[in-house]
Amino acid sequence: MPIKSGSGISNFNPLKWQQRTADTVIGNKDQRKSYVFVKSRQVGATTLVLSIVDYLCLTTPGFQALFLHKTYNDASLLGYRNRKFLTNAKVPMISDSLSRQEFLNGSVAYFRSSDPESCGRGLDSIDAVVYEECAFYDSLEGTIGAIAPAQTWVDNAISLFISTPNGKRGNGAKYWQMASGGDDAGTERLLAGIRNSAEEPYQILRADTPSVLFLTHWRAVERYRKESDFKARIMKESGISQDTFAQEFDLDFNVSEAETVFSFELVDKATGGDWENGDKSAVYYLGIDSATSGADFSVCVVLKKEGAKFLVVKLYRRQKGTSEQHLAAIAEIIREYEPLNCTIEKNGSGQVWLEQLAGMGLPSSIEGFSTTRDSKEALISRLVIALEREDLLIPKSYITQELLAFQRKADGKLEAAPKFHDDCVIGLALALFSAQYGKF
């Protein structure tokens, strides 16, 4: 199977641990089994699982496989990736569809979102279900329940639950239960041993049970293991925090009591584009978050609307300076971009800023936004939806760094991780609110 690698297009030659994984799944294809795959990011797990299921489709006439991902767009990208694999491998197919890929022997691979209301619609019998990045589903239990009827009468049904960790609470709770198998302390000790190199980076556990566990740490990939500065390189290139690296690369389910709101994958897909000067023919919206303490930053985010998409084209972010200096700089931005609307968070000093900006005769409508726990929840939910739909493009910047460090605490409170700020996150969310994103 040809794949894209660092040196270009090459055949997928599985590593030893990948071959062991494939042998385990394929070798047990006549048994009813579920497989929980806890893995670091960037270890080739998705490519491996696609190749395993494609093999089963090619060698078992009439085989029915279902790939699930968090959103419709994620599922479509996964389907595109698989179709490209098959095309490069010169595998003849009956259909051109990305969501329903039919083989000449009657086997079919479906690609759908994890939405419990639609993921199993119209499917009578499914031999294998792949739950991709399932720790981030809105309701993994709901998705499993929706698919269960399609596997009830399949004696050798296969279920593969694949994900990086997402904590032990909220959306990640069900996945942690499946990974630990009820032995929380033992699983934590094993993962700690893998992190400090006291245990092998790849392990197969519970192999003789109906629920097999695969553990794959990034050190299982030899070229990563030989890098003296792998962690530093990844953190620098991606802008992730220590906590995010610990969770998504070092397999730490217990980094903190908080959960990441915006996953690395979600932010990574939205990262791109460049800063732009104002264009009289373009449509802009602004979000403004004023500093309420000396540690906070004053932020202004400019969104440019292009069809159904929004591009971040300007970021003002300053910690030092007087209110007059910040207001003058933001007023100049408003004059340059002439946004249709500006929204400013009016708690604390924001009310004064609102009144000052409104009295400057600027070429824009300016409105205030009062932040409460409920209104902040709605504000951030809108931002999550925009990222999931891939309606946002954000240059790599303080914005992407803050998104990766934005968390939901154990008590449900939304805020930045320790030593990070969330002013850019709020500014971006306010700009989307200003554009009335999702209201039409």
Secondary structure, 3 states (H helix, E strand, C coil): CEEEECCEEEECCCCHHHHHHHHHHHHCCCCCEEEEEEECCCCCHHHHHHHHHHHHHHHCCCCEEEEEECCHHHHHHHHHHHHHHHHHCCCCECCCCCCEEEECCCCEEEEEECCCCCCCCCCCCCCEEEEECHHHCCCHHHHHHHHHHHHCCCCCCEEEEEECCCCCCHHHHHHHHHHHCCCHHHHHHHHHHHHCCCCCCEEEECCCCCEEEEEECHHHCHHHHCCCCHHHHHHHHHCCCHHHHHHHCCCCCCCCCCEECCCHHHHHHHECCCCCCCCCCCEEEEEEECCCCCCCCEEEEEEEEECCEEEEEEEEEECCCCHHHHHHHHHHHHHHHCCCEEEEECCCCHHHHHHHHHCCCCCCEEEEECCCHHHHHHHHHHHHHHHHCCCEEECCCHHHHHHHCEEECCCCCEEECCCCCCHHHHHHHHHHHHCCCCCC
